[in-house]
Amino acid sequence: MPSPTFSPRSPRSKKSPRFNKKTKSNKTPKSPKSPKRIRKWDDQITAEEAEALDFSKKDEMDRSVSAEHLVDREAMGQRTKDGMYDVDEMQEESEESDEFDEESEKQPTGKVYNFFKNITGQKVITEEDLEPVLINMKEHLINKNVAADIAAHLCNSVSKGLVGKKAGGWKGVSSAVKAEMEKALRSILTPRTSTDVLRDIFAAKKKGRPYSIVFVGVNGVGKSTNLSKVCFWLLQNKLRVLIAACDTFRSGAVEQLRVHARNLRALEENAEVDLFERGYGKDSAAIAKDAINYASLNNYDVVLIDTAGRMQDNEPLMRALAKLVTVNDPDKIIFVGEALVGNEAVDQLTKFNQSLKDFSGRQNPRQIDGIILTKFDTIDDKVGAALSMTYITGQPILFVGTGQTYTDLRKMNVKSIVQALLK
């Protein structure tokens, strides 16, 4: 057997000179660094530089200019005959698309009207005719964030208004549907208690005591922002307002209210609004009580009490809120909810009410007195949450928030709700 052969190892080749030597680059040489500028200390800066760095002595005119972007003067509310300032209602959309000429072939463009397109002529409308129509209509309303039981209520109202009547042309059917919807919505949205907060404030003022309002809700819905909008509305009526910073949990909550108070003073000449605060980590119920006593001693007309955001299932925080309400017995408890979350806001409101009832320790516990729905300008035509919250609690929607400026506060308009639901 032949022995194996091995090829001899090749000698190690020398590296090419280009790897052994560094070639000269064609890069331009770096410019030398500029020397570090010497810091100027106290007595070494000029008077002009010192004035430019001093932000503690800006006059009212400068502050007014910087805060002017926080109001839309064209969106201001109206003065009543007795001189009171009130916020405007929500704007109605143009009704041109709903108008119908009996002699033309043009049909109403709202989606709900399409459900009734086969119910025309001289025949008398029966329940059998409406049954398939109302099924589609109920589904349409649920898609607008209307709760199922409220959608059924609205459909029944429309059915009662149409059964037994002659269908007629498109104009008759569309007008009847719209009229019955508006009637049903008014029965839901019409408040059972007074919504004239200004009247209640002036009644308390005659008695020589401040009127207190507590703002409650979950995290991030805009309680502080909408509190400042309400404050702007009150300042337009020449009322003295004290803001109580009772959110002692969220970092920056007190500073946020301080900025709002400063801006509101800058925007209105002779505006009287101050902040009452005790810092962080304190008992919010005690701070609210001290604020109300301070307002009474110093002749403030209204105390606006800001509270920490809390989830509706957080029992310790809900107990703390119930304690604040029980100890201070405010004139108005306003729930601030976000329209964007739809029927989740209904669950929040229901559980807040239940917690105030369960943890108050009173025989007749206080509950939510009114609602502010925020971010209403972001929901397009999905307005069902507003109906659900009012229908379940029986409490009115006092205002809706429609933007970020102090003037973006509106009253609910039933006709605009009807238009949104019929789209």
ABEGO torsion letter per residue (X at the ends): XBBBBBBBBBBBBBBBAAAABBBBBABBBBBBBBBBBBBBBAAABBAAAAAAABAAABBAAAAAAAAAAABBAAABBBBBAAGBBBBBBBBBBBAAAABBBAABABBBABAAAAAAAABBEABBBBAAAAAAAAAAAAAAAAAAGBBAAAAAAAAAAAAAAABGBBAEBAAAAAAAAAAAAAAAAAAAABBABBABAAAAAAAAAAAGBBBBBBBBEBBGAGAAAAAAAAAAAAAAAGBBBBBBBABAABBGAAAAAAAAAAAAAAABBGBBBBBBBAEBGBBAAAAAAAAAAAAAAAGBABBBBBBBBBBAABAAAAAAAAAAAAAAGBABBBBBBBAAAEAAAAAAAAAAAAAAAAAAGBABBBBBABBBBBGAAAAEABAAAAAAAAAAAGBBBABBBAEABAABBBBBBAAAAAAAAAX
